[in-house]
Amino acid sequence: MLADDNRQSRKRALEKLCKLAGAGTPPDVLAPLWTDQLRAPALKLFADQVEKNRELAITLASDLLAELPEVTVLGTLPWLIPAIHARVGTNPIAEVAEELRLQLLKLVAALVPRCGAALAPHLPEIVQILVMAFADPFPDAKKEGCSIAVALGGAVASHLGPHCKGLIFGLSPALAHQHSRVRSGATEALFSLILHEPSVLSDASPQISLITVDRAPAVREQAVAALAELLARLPQKRRHAARLLPLLLCALSDEVEGIQRQARLALERLGDLFAADESEVPPLDISDDVAVAAVAASGGSGTGPKDSAAKRAADAATAANHLDAMLPALLKSIEDDDEEVERSVRRAVCLLGEACAPAVYVPLLVSQLYSADPEAGSDTAVVAKRGMCLSILSALSAGAEPAALRPQLPALTAAVAMPTFCVQPPGIDDDRAATYTSTQLRLVGFLRSLIGRAGADCAADPQAYSLYCALMRLAAVPSTAGRGFEAQRRAVEALVLLAAAAGHLDTAPLHAHHMPRLVLELVGDGTDAPSTAPFAKWQAATPQWHLLQALLRQCDGATAASQLLGVVPALAHVLDPKQEPVLRGTGLALLNSLLASEAFCTAPDLDDWAELILQAMLVPNLVWRSGKAAEHVRLAAMAGIAKLLPLRALTPGQLKAQIEEALPVLTSSLDDDNNETRRLGCVAIEATLTKLGVGGLENERMRKLYPELLKRLDDASDVVRLQVCGTLVAYLRSARYSPMWDDVHNLDKSNYQYLLRGLLVHLDDPSPEIQQAMFAVLEVALNLDPPVFAAEVVAVRERHRSTKLCDRLIEQARAHGQLV
């Protein structure tokens, strides 16, 4: 019935079987019954769909195992532990009922004292169960998990060491829980684990520091007692004293008098213990990177008993341990609200900088900068912490010698050049953005100070590239509401300082040297398909897109043109008509900025891309779509076309190949709602006609074009009306005229006459400026066929309010010869 499809049948079976326990059945009878018949179906029901059935199955297993012989329980472990792990040892946790999670943990707790060392093969699964218990939202589950961790220390002491580090990291949610009893249980578990594996003490330092300043006096009191026990029982206790004694010393000023007294007694007893054990001398660990680096920084040669390299290395390592212990307090107080406190802390940090070489403090603070990533956990807390680290770094390195800083520059600059170091993700609110902005200002201040201190060393790779990346990312950060562009402006100024450190008069060589590598990181090497390329998911607010824009805008035009091979695919993606108008608007603004640069427009690299830019990026964005945003996109696209068409990079042959697609779109833009788009449309068509030259457009296109141009003479904007006059001049100069229609010529007499009649109306325009512009157009038109031209002017002469301009045109026509 345990395997029956009917849930009620399974429930009845479990209820009856639960009566086996406590019924007086001898263990030697229960053992074969459990092993041969009950074990497999009962453990399978730990995952039953019905919560009540799961509860009964766990109860049945717990009660029976309590009565079974030890040998049977040990034989059950290979089936039981995986069954429990499947319910409460996975992420996410499979068991949704918190009472059942607690029941399973109690089953594990019962196994620990009974099974002892036999649990060793199952420790990986048990550790995962405990880590999930530490993070369980049910407080009782957290406490049970902590109790099991303590019990494991006695049951499998010789096997627990490799797992202590994972358990300690897993304890973090329990140590920070709102209930003091949970924190108390986690504290007991933490110190128990450290006693079993002292090597994890350095990894556990953040958790220990958290406990010693707990808001609950009971937890702080427990921490003082545990610290004293640790220092008393740990092997090589002097070696760990630099890390743990400051925490006990802090307890001397606790607000609770009982904790002060407890700390004072603990310190007295430890003093006696240390005095009685003077033979224990801390050896120099040559593998200690901080100590070795300090030796190198101090220029130690290893000679002389009083000033030996080994002694200096030991002193440096000790200073590093003390500094590590002080860092949490310094991070909290370096920018205290109380100005006097802040000044005092900064003075203290400067003194520390004089006492410690950069080889000591830089690795410690770099590890703090790397300690977490904004993409995981509280991003503002991480970014704020990085800002505090930068403040401490600035104060520590204020008086450092360039030679001492030089070996630390690669690691230090690589840390602050991380893409997520302090660049805010898109879409955050102003309060979160304020935290990012604050750290950005601290970062640019630190980088300016570092460049000023280290000078030419900052201009050498690899740190030069890291500094360039960090400053350009800052320069690319979009403004946040009410905060302007202060960090961005300072970053650009710092870039000038970096260029000067490299011996350059401006930043152009800096961009030329470093930009290609950074662009490659942003857009890829072109081997990926467009759908999987780094830019495939870019949006208007994507930081990488902002960075690429800043790079191309800040560098000189020639350098920007040299990067087109990598940049064009990204631009083509951004300017795809399927993209949001806002994103395309930013791409077109960037393209217009580049096309406004003479160095970019005259660069040979543009020759290979001009046709593609016109065909794939600009013309498709000129197609009409509804909405104000789409109107802005059309305006930006037309501005780019008007800049690109006259350039030498776009040859007449390339333009002619695109004319069938481009000209209808350009012509339709002459009716756009936006005045400036219409004006730029006239400019673009004028440039097209000029570049194609005489006869560049075939007859049919010429016949369809001039009515659209004539419409613009009636435009609501006089600016557009004046602009189209220049376009009409270009139209007439591109005409290959013949009185009779044929395939060779592109303008015949009939269309010529229609065109003249449309033009002559505006020779009598109320605006004198329009009159003069139209007179210039007609002077060009006269040259195509003077007799026809004169006849058309004579026909309208008497209708004009003033005949002066008509008479002048007739005289010019007569000057060409006999008129019929």
SETI-178809 format. One line per field, with one value per residue (C-alpha): residue in one letter; residue number from 0; y, x, z. Coordinates in steps of 0.5 Angstrom, whole numbers, plus 500, padded with zeros to 3 digits. Each point is the difference from the previous one (the first is absolute). Layout:
resn A:...
resi NUM:...
v Y:...
u X:...
w Z:...
***
This chain:
resn M:L:A:D:D:N:R:Q:S:R:K:R:A:L:E:K:L:C:K:L:A:G:A:G:T:P:P:D:V:L:A:P:L:W:T:D:Q:L:R:A:P:A:L:K:L:F:A:D:Q:V:E:K:N:R:E:L:A:I:T:L:A:S:D:L:L:A:E:L:P:E:V:T:V:L:G:T:L:P:W:L:I:P:A:I:H:A:R:V:G:T:N:P:I:A:E:V:A:E:E:L:R:L:Q:L:L:K:L:V:A:A:L:V:P:R:C:G:A:A:L:A:P:H:L:P:E:I:V:Q:I:L:V:M:A:F:A:D:P:F:P:D:A:K:K:E:G:C:S:I:A:V:A:L:G:G:A:V:A:S:H:L:G:P:H:C:K:G:L:I:F:G:L:S:P:A:L:A:H:Q:H:S:R:V:R:S:G:A:T:E:A:L:F:S:L:I:L:H:E:P:S:V:L:S:D:A:S:P:Q:I:S:L:I:T:V:D:R:A:P:A:V:R:E:Q:A:V:A:A:L:A:E:L:L:A:R:L:P:Q:K:R:R:H:A:A:R:L:L:P:L:L:L:C:A:L:S:D:E:V:E:G:I:Q:R:Q:A:R:L:A:L:E:R:L:G:D:L:F:A:A:D:E:S:E:V:P:P:L:D:I:S:D:D:V:A:V:A:A:V:A:A:S:G:G:S:G:T:G:P:K:D:S:A:A:K:R:A:A:D:A:A:T:A:A:N:H:L:D:A:M:L:P:A:L:L:K:S:I:E:D:D:D:E:E:V:E:R:S:V:R:R:A:V:C:L:L:G:E:A:C:A:P:A:V:Y:V:P:L:L:V:S:Q:L:Y:S:A:D:P:E:A:G:S:D:T:A:V:V:A:K:R:G:M:C:L:S:I:L:S:A:L:S:A:G:A:E:P:A:A:L:R:P:Q:L:P:A:L:T:A:A:V:A:M:P:T:F:C:V:Q:P:P:G:I:D:D:D:R:A:A:T:Y:T:S:T:Q:L:R:L:V:G:F:L:R:S:L:I:G:R:A:G:A:D:C:A:A:D:P:Q:A:Y:S:L:Y:C:A:L:M:R:L:A:A:V:P:S:T:A:G:R:G:F:E:A:Q:R:R:A:V:E:A:L:V:L:L:A:A:A:A:G:H:L:D:T:A:P:L:H:A:H:H:M:P:R:L:V:L:E:L:V:G:D:G:T:D:A:P:S:T:A:P:F:A:K:W:Q:A:A:T:P:Q:W:H:L:L:Q:A:L:L:R:Q:C:D:G:A:T:A:A:S:Q:L:L:G:V:V:P:A:L:A:H:V:L:D:P:K:Q:E:P:V:L:R:G:T:G:L:A:L:L:N:S:L:L:A:S:E:A:F:C:T:A:P:D:L:D:D:W:A:E:L:I:L:Q:A:M:L:V:P:N:L:V:W:R:S:G:K:A:A:E:H:V:R:L:A:A:M:A:G:I:A:K:L:L:P:L:R:A:L:T:P:G:Q:L:K:A:Q:I:E:E:A:L:P:V:L:T:S:S:L:D:D:D:N:N:E:T:R:R:L:G:C:V:A:I:E:A:T:L:T:K:L:G:V:G:G:L:E:N:E:R:M:R:K:L:Y:P:E:L:L:K:R:L:D:D:A:S:D:V:V:R:L:Q:V:C:G:T:L:V:A:Y:L:R:S:A:R:Y:S:P:M:W:D:D:V:H:N:L:D:K:S:N:Y:Q:Y:L:L:R:G:L:L:V:H:L:D:D:P:S:P:E:I:Q:Q:A:M:F:A:V:L:E:V:A:L:N:L:D:P:P:V:F:A:A:E:V:V:A:V:R:E:R:H:R:S:T:K:L:C:D:R:L:I:E:Q:A:R:A:H:G:Q:L:V
resi 0:1:2:3:4:5:6:7:8:9:10:11:12:13:14:15:16:17:18:19:20:21:22:23:24:25:26:27:28:29:30:31:32:33:34:35:36:37:38:39:40:41:42:43:44:45:46:47:48:49:50:51:52:53:54:55:56:57:58:59:60:61:62:63:64:65:66:67:68:69:70:71:72:73:74:75:76:77:78:79:80:81:82:83:84:85:86:87:88:89:90:91:92:93:94:95:96:97:98:99:100:101:102:103:104:105:106:107:108:109:110:111:112:113:114:115:116:117:118:119:120:121:122:123:124:125:126:127:128:129:130:131:132:133:134:135:136:137:138:139:140:141:142:143:144:145:146:147:148:149:150:151:152:153:154:155:156:157:158:159:160:161:162:163:164:165:166:167:168:169:170:171:172:173:174:175:176:177:178:179:180:181:182:183:184:185:186:187:188:189:190:191:192:193:194:195:196:197:198:199:200:201:202:203:204:205:206:207:208:209:210:211:212:213:214:215:216:217:218:219:220:221:222:223:224:225:226:227:228:229:230:231:232:233:234:235:236:237:238:239:240:241:242:243:244:245:246:247:248:249:250:251:252:253:254:255:256:257:258:259:260:261:262:263:264:265:266:267:268:269:270:271:272:273:274:275:276:277:278:279:280:281:282:283:284:285:286:287:288:289:290:291:292:293:294:295:296:297:298:299:300:301:302:303:304:305:306:307:308:309:310:311:312:313:314:315:316:317:318:319:320:321:322:323:324:325:326:327:328:329:330:331:332:333:334:335:336:337:338:339:340:341:342:343:344:345:346:347:348:349:350:351:352:353:354:355:356:357:358:359:360:361:362:363:364:365:366:367:368:369:370:371:372:373:374:375:376:377:378:379:380:381:382:383:384:385:386:387:388:389:390:391:392:393:394:395:396:397:398:399:400:401:402:403:404:405:406:407:408:409:410:411:412:413:414:415:416:417:418:419:420:421:422:423:424:425:426:427:428:429:430:431:432:433:434:435:436:437:438:439:440:441:442:443:444:445:446:447:448:449:450:451:452:453:454:455:456:457:458:459:460:461:462:463:464:465:466:467:468:469:470:471:472:473:474:475:476:477:478:479:480:481:482:483:484:485:486:487:488:489:490:491:492:493:494:495:496:497:498:499:500:501:502:503:504:505:506:507:508:509:510:511:512:513:514:515:516:517:518:519:520:521:522:523:524:525:526:527:528:529:530:531:532:533:534:535:536:537:538:539:540:541:542:543:544:545:546:547:548:549:550:551:552:553:554:555:556:557:558:559:560:561:562:563:564:565:566:567:568:569:570:571:572:573:574:575:576:577:578:579:580:581:582:583:584:585:586:587:588:589:590:591:592:593:594:595:596:597:598:599:600:601:602:603:604:605:606:607:608:609:610:611:612:613:614:615:616:617:618:619:620:621:622:623:624:625:626:627:628:629:630:631:632:633:634:635:636:637:638:639:640:641:642:643:644:645:646:647:648:649:650:651:652:653:654:655:656:657:658:659:660:661:662:663:664:665:666:667:668:669:670:671:672:673:674:675:676:677:678:679:680:681:682:683:684:685:686:687:688:689:690:691:692:693:694:695:696:697:698:699:700:701:702:703:704:705:706:707:708:709:710:711:712:713:714:715:716:717:718:719:720:721:722:723:724:725:726:727:728:729:730:731:732:733:734:735:736:737:738:739:740:741:742:743:744:745:746:747:748:749:750:751:752:753:754:755:756:757:758:759:760:761:762:763:764:765:766:767:768:769:770:771:772:773:774:775:776:777:778:779:780:781:782:783:784:785:786:787:788:789:790:791:792:793:794:795:796:797:798:799:800:801:802:803:804:805:806:807:808:809:810:811:812:813:814:815:816:817:818:819
v 500:505:500:500:506:502:505:498:493:502:504:494:496:505:501:493:498:506:496:495:505:499:494:496:496:497:504:493:500:507:500:495:503:507:498:495:503:507:504:501:502:504:504:501:503:506:503:498:506:500:504:495:494:503:502:493:497:504:498:493:500:504:495:494:502:502:493:496:497:504:496:500:508:500:496:505:506:499:500:505:506:501:500:505:504:500:503:506:500:502:508:501:496:495:499:506:499:503:495:494:503:501:492:498:504:497:493:502:502:494:496:504:497:493:499:504:499:496:507:502:497:504:507:503:499:502:506:502:499:504:506:500:500:506:504:497:505:496:502:493:497:505:498:493:500:504:495:494:504:500:493:498:502:495:494:501:504:497:501:507:504:501:502:505:506:498:500:506:504:497:503:507:500:497:505:506:497:505:495:500:493:498:504:497:493:502:503:494:496:505:499:493:499:505:496:493:504:506:501:503:506:505:498:501:507:503:496:501:507:500:496:505:506:496:504:495:500:493:498:505:497:493:503:502:493:497:504:499:492:501:504:495:493:502:497:506:505:505:500:501:505:506:498:499:504:507:497:498:507:503:497:504:506:496:504:494:500:492:499:505:496:493:503:503:493:496:505:499:492:501:504:495:494:504:501:493:498:505:494:501:504:502:497:504:497:501:499:506:504:507:498:499:506:504:498:501:507:502:498:495:496:495:502:502:497:507:502:493:499:495:504:506:495:497:507:502:494:501:507:497:496:506:504:495:500:507:501:499:506:504:499:502:506:503:504:501:505:504:504:499:493:500:504:496:493:503:503:493:496:505:498:493:501:503:494:494:499:500:493:499:504:500:492:500:506:497:494:504:503:493:498:500:502:505:494:496:502:508:504:506:497:497:507:504:495:501:508:499:496:505:505:496:499:507:502:494:501:508:500:493:500:499:494:497:501:497:493:501:503:495:496:507:503:493:500:507:499:494:502:499:504:506:501:499:495:503:502:502:505:506:498:494:504:505:494:499:507:501:494:503:506:497:495:506:504:494:499:507:499:494:503:506:495:495:504:497:493:501:500:494:493:497:505:505:496:499:507:502:495:503:507:499:496:506:505:495:500:504:505:499:505:506:498:502:497:502:493:500:507:498:493:504:504:494:497:507:499:492:503:505:494:496:507:502:507:497:494:498:495:497:498:498:495:497:501:494:495:503:500:493:498:504:497:494:498:498:493:500:500:506:497:498:505:505:505:496:502:507:505:508:500:494:502:497:504:506:498:499:507:503:497:502:507:502:497:504:498:496:496:499:498:495:496:500:492:498:506:499:494:503:506:496:496:507:503:494:503:495:503:505:507:502:495:502:507:500:496:505:506:496:499:508:502:495:503:507:499:502:495:494:502:501:493:495:494:504:498:493:501:506:497:495:505:504:493:496:506:506:499:495:505:505:496:503:497:503:503:506:496:497:507:502:493:503:507:497:495:505:505:494:499:507:500:493:502:505:496:497:494:499:499:502:493:497:506:498:492:502:506:495:499:506:506:498:500:507:502:498:504:506:500:498:504:503:506:498:493:503:505:495:496:505:501:492:500:506:496:494:504:503:494:496:506:501:495:496:499:496:504:496:502:507:501:498:504:507:500:498:506:505:498:503:506:501:497:503:502:505:497:493:505:503:493:497:505:498:493:502:503:494:496:505:499:492:501:497:504:498:503:493:494:495:495:504:506:501:506:502:506:499:498:506:505:497:501:507:502:497:505:506:500:502:505:504:498:505:499:503:495:495:504:500:493:498:505:496:494:502:503:493:497:505:497:494:502:508:501:495:504:507:498:497:507:504:496:502:507:504:496:502:506:502:498:502:493:497:506:498:493:501:504:495:495:505:500:493:501:501:499:497
u 500:506:501:492:498:495:502:495:503:507:498:496:506:505:495:500:507:502:497:505:505:499:495:506:502:507:505:503:493:499:507:499:493:503:506:496:493:499:506:500:492:501:506:496:494:505:498:493:495:496:503:497:502:508:499:497:506:505:497:500:508:502:496:502:507:500:498:505:506:506:503:493:500:507:498:494:505:501:493:498:505:498:493:501:505:495:494:505:507:498:500:494:497:495:497:495:497:505:497:502:507:501:498:505:505:498:501:507:502:498:504:507:501:498:503:507:506:495:497:507:499:493:503:500:492:499:504:496:494:503:501:493:498:504:496:493:495:497:504:500:503:506:501:499:505:505:499:502:506:502:499:503:507:500:497:505:505:506:496:496:506:500:492:501:501:494:496:503:498:493:499:500:492:499:505:497:493:495:499:505:499:502:506:502:500:503:506:501:500:505:505:499:502:506:503:499:504:504:502:494:500:502:494:496:502:495:495:503:501:492:499:504:496:493:494:498:505:499:503:506:501:500:505:505:499:501:506:504:499:502:507:501:499:502:507:505:496:505:499:493:500:501:493:496:503:497:493:501:503:494:496:503:496:493:494:499:504:500:503:505:502:499:505:505:500:501:506:503:500:502:506:502:499:505:505:500:501:506:503:495:503:496:504:501:495:504:494:497:499:499:507:504:497:502:507:500:497:505:506:502:507:499:507:501:497:496:497:500:495:496:499:497:496:497:499:496:496:498:498:496:496:499:498:495:497:499:497:493:500:504:495:494:503:505:494:496:495:503:506:504:500:501:506:503:499:503:506:501:500:505:504:499:502:507:501:498:503:495:502:496:494:498:499:495:496:500:497:495:499:499:496:493:497:494:496:499:497:499:504:500:503:506:501:499:506:504:500:502:506:502:500:504:505:500:502:505:504:500:507:503:506:499:505:496:493:503:499:493:498:498:495:497:498:498:495:497:499:495:494:495:505:495:497:492:496:494:493:502:497:503:502:504:503:502:505:503:501:503:505:501:503:504:503:502:503:504:502:503:503:504:502:503:503:503:501:503:499:493:501:503:496:497:497:500:494:497:500:497:495:498:500:496:495:499:500:494:495:494:498:495:494:503:507:503:506:505:504:500:503:505:502:501:505:503:501:504:504:502:502:504:503:502:503:494:498:492:496:500:506:497:494:504:504:495:493:501:500:494:496:502:498:493:498:504:504:495:500:493:494:496:495:505:505:502:495:494:496:502:495:500:502:505:507:504:496:502:507:501:496:505:506:498:498:507:505:502:496:506:500:493:500:505:495:495:501:498:495:496:497:498:497:496:497:498:497:496:493:497:504:497:500:504:505:500:500:507:503:498:503:506:501:498:506:505:498:500:508:504:506:494:498:506:503:502:496:493:501:498:494:497:495:498:499:495:497:499:500:497:495:496:499:497:494:494:497:495:502:504:506:500:500:506:503:499:503:506:501:499:505:505:498:501:507:502:498:505:506:505:500:493:501:495:500:498:495:497:500:496:495:494:499:503:496:493:501:504:494:495:504:498:493:502:497:506:503:507:499:497:506:505:497:501:507:501:496:505:506:497:499:507:504:496:502:496:496:501:492:497:493:495:503:501:493:498:504:499:493:502:505:495:495:506:499:493:503:498:507:504:507:497:498:507:503:496:503:507:497:496:507:503:494:501:508:499:495:502:495:496:494:498:499:506:503:507:497:497:496:495:497:493:503:504:494:496:506:501:493:501:506:497:494:505:504:495:500:498:507:506:505:496:499:508:501:495:503:507:496:497:507:502:494:500:507:496:495:500:495:495:502:499:493:498:502:497:493:500:503:494:497:506:500:506:503:507:503:496:503:507:499:497:506:505:496:501:507:501:498:494:493:494
w 500:501:492:499:495:505:505:505:499:502:505:504:499:503:506:501:499:505:506:499:504:507:500:503:494:501:496:497:497:497:497:494:500:499:495:496:499:503:499:492:500:506:498:493:504:502:494:500:496:507:506:505:497:500:507:502:496:503:507:498:498:506:505:497:500:507:502:495:501:499:494:497:500:497:495:498:499:493:499:505:499:493:501:505:496:494:504:504:497:493:498:499:506:498:506:501:507:505:506:495:499:507:501:495:504:506:497:498:507:503:495:502:507:498:493:502:495:496:497:497:493:500:503:493:500:507:499:495:504:506:495:497:508:502:494:502:501:506:506:503:494:501:507:499:494:505:505:495:498:507:501:494:503:505:496:494:502:496:494:501:498:492:501:505:495:497:506:503:493:501:507:497:500:507:503:497:502:504:505:505:502:493:500:507:497:494:504:504:493:497:506:500:493:501:506:495:494:502:493:499:505:495:495:506:503:497:503:507:499:499:506:505:498:500:503:505:506:501:493:502:507:496:495:505:504:493:498:507:499:493:502:506:496:493:498:498:504:499:493:500:506:495:497:506:506:497:500:507:502:496:505:506:498:499:503:504:506:501:493:502:506:496:495:505:504:493:498:507:500:493:502:505:495:495:505:502:493:498:496:494:495:494:494:494:494:494:496:503:494:504:504:494:496:506:500:493:501:506:496:505:498:506:503:507:506:502:494:496:494:504:506:496:496:507:502:494:500:507:498:495:505:504:494:498:507:500:493:502:504:496:494:505:502:495:497:507:501:505:497:506:500:492:501:506:496:494:504:503:493:497:506:498:493:503:504:495:493:494:499:507:499:493:499:506:497:493:503:504:493:497:506:496:494:499:496:506:506:502:495:503:507:495:497:506:503:494:501:507:498:495:505:505:494:498:507:501:493:501:502:497:496:492:501:505:496:494:501:503:494:495:505:503:493:498:506:499:492:501:496:506:505:500:494:501:497:496:503:507:504:502:507:498:494:506:503:493:499:506:499:493:503:505:494:496:506:501:493:500:506:498:493:503:505:496:494:494:503:499:493:499:498:503:505:494:497:506:502:493:501:507:498:493:504:504:495:496:506:499:504:506:502:504:500:493:497:505:500:493:499:505:497:493:504:503:493:498:506:498:493:503:505:493:497:495:499:500:500:493:500:507:496:494:504:505:496:496:505:504:494:499:507:499:493:499:494:495:501:503:497:501:504:505:499:506:498:498:506:501:501:501:507:500:503:494:495:504:500:493:499:504:497:493:502:504:496:493:494:497:506:499:493:501:505:495:498:507:501:494:502:507:497:495:505:504:494:498:498:505:506:505:497:506:499:492:502:504:495:495:504:501:492:499:505:496:494:502:501:494:503:500:493:496:503:495:505:498:493:501:505:497:495:506:504:495:498:507:505:498:494:504:506:495:499:503:506:505:506:503:501:493:498:503:497:493:502:502:495:495:503:499:493:499:503:496:493:498:503:495:504:497:492:495:498:507:500:493:503:506:496:499:507:503:495:502:507:499:496:505:506:496:503:507:506:502:497:501:497:494:499:501:495:495:502:499:493:498:502:496:494:500:502:494:495:493:498:507:501:494:497:504:507:497:498:507:504:498:502:507:500:498:506:504:497:504:506:507:501:497:502:496:494:499:501:495:495:500:499:494:497:501:497:494:499:500:494:494:496:493:497:498:505:499:504:500:503:507:499:494:498:503:507:499:499:506:504:498:501:507:501:497:505:505:497:502:507:506:503:496:503:496:494:500:501:495:495:501:498:494:498:500:496:495:497:498:495:499:495:504:507:497:497:507:503:496:501:507:500:500:506:505:504:498:493:502:501:494:495:503:498:493:499:502:496:494:501:498:493:495:504:496
***
